[in-house]
Amino acid sequence: MSTVFIALQANEQTRPIIEAIVLDNPHAIVNQEPAMVKIDAEGTLVIRQQTVEELMGRAFELQELHVNLISLSGNVDETDETLTLCWNA
């Protein structure tokens, strides 16, 4: 398997997004930097709208993620409810 990652700005808007990613991807490794958070995962990383909404306490569109996105690695499969990073075989 190969590693995928997502890097987000470290700020108040991304805190619940990062928490949601960790909850939904227990295999993920979080690397905190001064201005960003990079989350690595072996194989697949899934961001679920529902989990983010529960932690934010409000409606959340996955497109909002792009405002604080620095970089990502992997093939992106995006629906209205999930954003999945993986490497296709």
C-alpha positions in Angstrom: 0.0 0.0 0.0 1.0 3.6 -0.6 0.6 6.6 1.7 -1.8 9.4 0.9 -1.9 12.8 2.7 -3.8 16.0 3.1 -2.2 19.2 4.5 -4.5 22.0 5.9 -3.8 25.4 7.4 -3.7 25.2 11.2 -6.5 27.5 12.3 -9.9 27.5 14.1 -11.8 26.6 10.9 -9.8 23.5 10.3 -9.7 22.2 14.0 -13.1 20.3 13.7 -12.2 19.1 10.2 -8.9 17.6 11.5 -10.8 16.0 14.5 -13.3 14.5 12.1 -10.5 13.0 9.9 -8.8 11.5 12.9 -12.2 10.0 14.1 -13.0 8.5 10.7 -9.4 7.3 10.0 -7.9 5.8 13.1 -4.9 4.6 11.1 -4.0 8.2 10.2 -0.9 9.9 11.5 -1.2 13.6 12.4 1.8 15.9 12.0 1.4 19.3 13.6 3.6 22.1 12.2 3.5 25.8 13.2 1.2 26.8 10.3 -0.2 23.6 9.0 -1.4 20.1 9.9 -0.4 17.2 7.6 -2.3 14.0 7.9 -0.8 10.9 6.4 -2.6 7.6 6.0 -1.6 4.2 4.5 -3.9 3.3 1.7 -7.0 5.5 2.0 -8.1 8.6 3.8 -11.8 9.6 4.0 -13.3 12.9 5.0 -17.0 12.6 5.8 -19.3 15.6 5.7 -21.5 14.1 8.5 -18.7 13.8 11.0 -17.4 17.3 10.3 -21.0 18.7 10.7 -21.4 16.9 14.0 -18.1 18.4 15.4 -18.8 21.9 13.9 -22.4 22.0 15.0 -23.5 23.4 11.7 -24.0 22.4 8.0 -20.7 21.9 6.2 -20.2 21.6 2.4 -17.1 19.6 1.5 -16.1 22.4 -0.9 -15.4 24.6 2.1 -12.4 22.4 2.8 -10.6 23.9 -0.3 -10.3 27.3 1.4 -7.8 26.0 3.9 -6.3 23.2 1.8 -2.5 23.5 1.3 -1.8 20.2 -0.5 -2.9 16.6 -0.9 -1.5 13.4 -2.4 -3.5 10.6 -3.9 -6.3 10.2 -6.3 -9.4 12.2 -5.3 -12.9 10.7 -5.3 -15.3 13.4 -4.2 -19.1 13.1 -3.7 -21.5 15.4 -1.9 -20.9 13.4 1.4 -17.3 12.3 1.2 -13.8 13.1 -0.1 -11.6 10.1 -0.4 -7.9 10.0 -1.1 -6.3 6.8 -2.4 -4.0 5.4 -4.9 -5.7 3.4 -7.6 -4.1 0.1 -8.4 
